[in-house]
Each structure stands twice: as structure tokens, then as C-alpha cells.
Amino acid sequence: MDDVGKDICGVPIFMDDVGKDICGVLIFMDDVGKDICGVPIFMDDVGKDICGVPIFMDDVGKDICGVPIFMDDVGKDICGVPIFMDDVGKDICGVPIFMDDVGKDICGVLIFMDDVGKDICGVPIFMDDVGKDICRVPIFMDDGGKDICGVPIFMDDGGKDICGVPIFMDDVGKDICGVLIFMDDVGKDVCGVPIFMDDVGKDVCGVPIFMDDVVQISPNEWTSEAYHQLDQIIVDFMQQQDITGGSLAICFHGKLIYTQGYGVANSGLKALSTSLFRLASISKTITAVGILKLVEDGKLKLDQKIFGQNGILKKYEPSGKGDKKLLKITVRHLLQHSGGWDRDQVGDAVFWKLPKKMKEDPYRDEALIKYMLSRKLQFTPGKRHAYSNLGYSILGKVMEAVTGMPYMNYIQEICRPFNVLPGYAKQIDSYSLEVKYFNNRENILEPSVFEDEGSVPAQYGGFKMEGTESYGGLVMSVVELLALFNEINRDDKPLVSEECFRLMIEKPCYEFGDQWYGLGLDVQNNGLSWGHTGAMEGTSTTVHCHKSGLSWALFFNTWAKDMDLDGLMKESYIEVQQEICVNLNAAEHLIRMKKMKNSGFTMIAQSVAGKLDNLFVSSVFDKEKKSAFVSWLQITLENFVYELGKNSRKNLAPVYVNCFSIGGNPFVSAIWIPGEKKQYLQRHDVSIYGFLYELQESVKNHVSLEKVCSYYNDGVLNFLAVWSQ
């Protein structure tokens, strides 16, 4: 070995920390510790070989030819044949003979090596005491250069694991476990370690771009038993679709009732309902809200032209080769995706890299708009629907032109209560709570949109995020987004006016049927349900406000091959069976009661409290007991007697009766639902003594007590009781 502890090939020999080989023999030697050829002799600490024979010899310590004879106690090798070596320390075949005291290596295998210290394949064969390398991978090879499993071990310079040990690959580019390891310059993790991928393109830790199918998908937040079925359906869907992580929020009439996170957000981190995700095309609804706010404020009109001298963006005009119909495009057309561009015919322009003759940045929106004004439209604006990212990109420029503010500044101003964020293309720029996006499709690498970056994972640099906020580049959590959507048309202080929301869900003149695309919203059930979906590499999203009163937001950090996420939710969610409304004032209660009734709920209980001249109502609605009901919030005792008799004749049964006082005067709140035909009797304004007497009499006459409540009248405790027979 040379003075840096390597063999004659320059290959390091694995040694322990005290300068010995794995047999405990010192292997670092000075200038006199070598044979005549300069080849190191393995010696113990008293200058002898491991057999105890001195190995420094004078002129008489050679054979008849003058060649040194390295011998054991009987002067022969294990076969009994004297070992004659030529003057370069090799046998008659020219193969170096490095042997221990029985002529073999430490595994008992004769090591015949060529003059570069490697086997016939040129692979070093350093082995530990069980015939494996330091990672315990077998390295004994047959004539064809394979390990004992028959797997080839030819490797290039980058084909080693983190320990510097070569990664064994079979003939289809997999290691002995079947893991793919052929990667280009960008196919490594952040440490520069190759990313091992299995057949479906995932590793087991979630750190590389892909994770294998042994990752366990499960709910990550506490959940009541009532939602276990929902969770299991979503988990099963994720596993079927090779989806890594997800997040869910559900509201009922705007009230958050369930949140959950599923699977993996990032290396070692679970996905939660607070995790941040790219919204993809759901960003368009937020852009539409911004435009409608400008319409509401009188700063913009839906039928204003976009281009030309009479347009909002005056600096953009069709070129000589352009289409004159471009001058007809209005704000409404862009919101409805009816501007005249059809990506199914010519492709999606926002993903184009423009021709080199364009002097501007080929990925800038301004350059793209100018370029598209030199091309023909596919149809007359306003005649039909054709989904267009380009149209919403232009709406972002409209918003900036009208407000004089950058897009994000204006959106964050009008959506101040909600955490609306811009997205970034590179993973290094992601937010701390943002999930990692995974690729589960065949196209692993794409040319980067950033200069001099070569090929990159499609979800991290294969497309723009910066500058795309108006049509796909926003980032939010499911909880924040669902709250924003429920705010769009809430009863009190909605995000847009009632008239503007009506315009958002209005059916375009060219549409037929019960579903369409309005102004930034996918509309279903003739306007009773609405929402939006989104998809880009590494992202699948939906948000939906259903006619039942339920609304949900469901995000995944992987492409869903089955993109009908709303269908998944409609099929799998556990219907809310009861809704409890607490401490509403009388007006709020009446509005809520009407909505619940229209959604198929029956009110089964209510509690009314009076403070000064105000009523505060808590109520319980039930969906299982679906039926028509009659409710009185505040009637006098005399009116209650009248209503009891009238409703009895209609076979309506009192399911709830309670008394309360306002200003010293007693009132009754009551609910009736369809029931058996019965005769109802009542007593009111009776004291404790009168009530006890009536109770005894009812027992004697086999009359059932149905309801009882008490109230103060002129400082005296009185009772109201209802019996049936």
C-alpha cells in the first residue's frame, strides 16, 4: 500500500480505527516494511508474518533464482507447491498473491486479481468476514460480473448510495429490490443522494419526489365515530389513485362541522386541515369575486370591451395578422370562458413558450397577450363556452389596470379575513405549512421554465406559478377557502352583493340544461349548487356548495386520475342528521328555520329566553324525522290553547312546549309535527298545588302527561301541562 492506506490500485482498504485491517494486522508500513517489489507485507507488531516467520531477508534469504520465497512453516502454499515469484512480486500468471496464513482471503476464498487489483469486471472485491461489503450487499461475482443473485453491478460515477457503496442494478435499471435508480442530473434529493423509485415512482420516506405504495394513508386528526365511514372511503380512494396526502373541510349552512387531514404532507409531516395547498383553477373564482367587487363599486362593467382604443387594456390591439373579433371580447366573455379561444383546438396558450423572434421574455403574460393578438380566434366571442386559462390571465391584467394595484394586493385587500397567498414554482420557495407536491404519472421530468435549469420534476418548475395567480397560482388551506366560499353569498354582509352573486350563477344565453359555467363558478342543479375544481401536476382540488346546505373543500397533493372529487363527496359523505343552532335572535332564527325547512330538516326542539325586550333562540333540527312542522316562537297562553285545539284536528302532535317571560308577561313557544290522532287537554295558570291535583287525576283516568313547563306570573310559580287521550 502507498502512504495513504490504499492498495496498488489506489482503492481504499476498510480498516478499523487503530490502523489495522479487519484481522487486527497492522497495514501501514514505512519504507523498509515492503518487499523487494515495494508491495506491502502484512506483519504483526514484532516484524514477522502472521505465521511468526521473519520476513526481512538478506542475500541468503532467497531461492536459487534469487527470488524471495514467502513461505509458511513448511515453505509451501496450501497446495504444497512452492510459491516461486518473479521480480515484481507476482506468481507465474502475473497475478498478485495476497494471502493470509492458509493462502486464502479472510473468507477462505482464493483471491486471484489482475494487475489493477480488481476482478474480471473491474469491480473491487473488498469483503468483510461474511463475504459482504460494508452495507452487507453480497459482492461475490461470477464470470459475467454479477453478484450471487445474478444482478449486474456495473455502475457509473454517480451510482452509489449515501455511504459511497455502489448501487447494484439489474438489466432493466433496478437494484436487487426492484427499485429504479437510473436518474439524470436532477434526479436526486436535496442532499445529492439518488432518489430510489419503485414501479409506481415513490420512495418510502416521502422525501424524494415519489413515494412507494407502502406509505400508510390514514386520517391524521381526531374524528368522531360518525365520520369513520367517510374517512375510510377517502383513504381507499387515495390508495387506489396513488395519492400521497389530502385535506378536507365540511360546513353545513356555513358552519364548520368537520375537518380532517390524510396521509403525508412532506417528509415526516402529516397532512392536516391547516396544511396549505395550491388551489389550481379554483383561483379563478377568487379572480371573479375581485372583478364582481369592481362591478359592484361601479368601477367596471361586465360588457366593457377589453382590447383596443375603447377597451380597458388600450395598449393591446390586434395586429395585422390578428382577428378583428378580438375587439368584441368583454369582461363577461372572459369570466364565462366564451372569449373565442379554444384550447382543445389549438392548445393552452399559457403553457406555450413563445417563438424566439419575440424580443420579450417568452414566459411573461404581456408577451403572451401580444402574441395572441396576432392570431385568429376559434369562434366568435360570446357564442359558446370553451375553458380558457388565457382569459383569466387577461382578467388579472384588467383588475390591475382598473385598481392601479398589483393583483395580489387587491385580492388580499378584499379577502382580508382569509389567508390568500401567491404560489411559487420552486420547492425551495414553498411556505412552511405548504405540502410537498408529488408526481404519480409517467412524465417524471419536464424542461424547466427557468433558464439554465435543464429538466425538472414537472410539479416544481415544469410550469409557472409566479404571475399566474389570477387563473391558477393561489395557495390556501381547505378551511380558509371553504370559509371564503361560504362568505360569497352569506345572509349578513356577503363578500359580493346579492345582485352580483345572482350574476355569478346566472345561465349564459348559449347554455342549455341544469348545469353551466357562470361567472367564475361551475353551477349545477339549476343554480342551487355551485363551486369550482382545479388540477395541475401534483395537485387536485375541489370546493362545492351543495343545495342540501352542505359545502366542502377537498385538496390532494397528487394528481387524481379520477377527477370527479365532488362525485366522491356526494357519494361518500355522512349526511348531517342534526343541526343545533344556539343563541340566535328572533330574526336570525326565522331565517335559519326557513333554510333548514327547505333543506329537508324538521325542528324538534327550541328554547327561548327573553332579556329585556329581546328574544334569544336555540333550536334542534333533525333530518331523519323528515316531516312538515308548525312552529310558534312567541304566543300568549290563550293563543296556545287555540293552536293546540286547531292542530289536534289536523293530527299534528305537540313535540315541544315551553314557557318564558318578557316584561313579566308569560309566553309560549311550541312545535307541532304530524302524529297519531289524539285528543289533547291542557291546564295553565295553575299553581304547584293545582298541578299536583291534576296530575293525580290524570293517573286515575289513564290520561298521559305529554308536556309540562313552568313560568312566573305576578311573582307566583305557575304551570302549563298538556295531556293526551
Salt bridges, closest charged atoms under 4 A:
ASP199 OD1 - LYS174 NZ 2.47
ASP242 OD2 - LYS561 NZ 3.11
GLU296 OE2 - LYS293 NZ 3.96
ASP303 OD1 - ARG332 NE 2.99
ASP323 OD2 - LYS325 NZ 3.28
ASP342 OD2 - ARG384 NH2 2.97
ASP348 OD2 - ARG343 NH1 3.30
GLU360 OE2 - LYS370 NZ 3.24
ASP365 OD1 - LYS464 NZ 3.33
GLU366 OE1 - ARG364 NH2 3.42
GLU366 OE2 - LYS397 NZ 3.48
GLU400 OE1 - LYS397 NZ 3.90
GLU453 OE2 - LYS426 NZ 2.89
GLU487 OE2 - ARG490 NH1 3.41
ASP491 OD2 - LYS595 NZ 3.07
GLU499 OE2 - ARG502 NH2 2.55
GLU506 OE2 - ARG502 NH1 2.92
GLU537 OE1 - ARG441 NH2 2.74
ASP566 OD2 - HIS544 ND1 3.72
GLU575 OE1 - LYS623 NZ 3.81
GLU579 OE2 - ARG592 NH1 3.99
GLU643 OE1 - LYS646 NZ 3.41
GLU694 OE2 - ARG683 NE 3.10
GLU697 OE2 - LYS700 NZ 3.55
GLU706 OE2 - LYS678 NZ 3.60
